Amino acid sequence: MDTVGVNYLRKNLTTFLRKVEKGESIVITSRGHEVALLVPPKKKMEKARRILEELRKTAFVGDVISPVTGDWEFRIGCKINKRLFQEVLCRHRD
């Protein structure tokens, strides 16, 4: 979240409005004290939240660091073929 003084905001208003259009919030200060918060319209924020909620229903987050080829080694020490694991996982989701 950016913080900007009133005078600087006035001189660069279009720049900060573009940031807010993209979803950023901006704290406005006067003489070092926070006086206002410039935020995007709720419609866009609510729409983004609804989209995220829908994604949470179907998204699967796994190990994004390990290479996708070869076998995986689990903490208990056993190995499993990644392709087989992915196939089983896909079948289980449906």
Rosetta blueprint (number, residue, H / E / L):
1 M L
2 D E
3 T E
4 V E
5 G E
6 V H
7 N H
8 Y H
9 L H
10 R H
11 K H
12 N L
13 L H
14 T H
15 T H
16 F H
17 L H
18 R H
19 K H
20 V H
21 E H
22 K L
23 G L
24 E L
25 S L
26 I E
27 V E
28 I E
29 T E
30 S E
31 R L
32 G L
33 H E
34 E E
35 V E
36 A E
37 L E
38 L E
39 V L
40 P L
41 P L
42 K H
43 K H
44 K H
45 M H
46 E H
47 K H
48 A H
49 R H
50 R H
51 I H
52 L H
53 E H
54 E H
55 L H
56 R H
57 K H
58 T H
59 A L
60 F L
61 V L
62 G L
63 D L
64 V L
65 I L
66 S L
67 P L
68 V L
69 T L
70 G L
71 D E
72 W E
73 E E
74 F L
75 R L
76 I L
77 G L
78 C L
79 K E
80 I E
81 N E
82 K H
83 R H
84 L H
85 F H
86 Q H
87 E H
88 V H
89 L H
90 C H
91 R H
92 H H
93 R H
94 D L
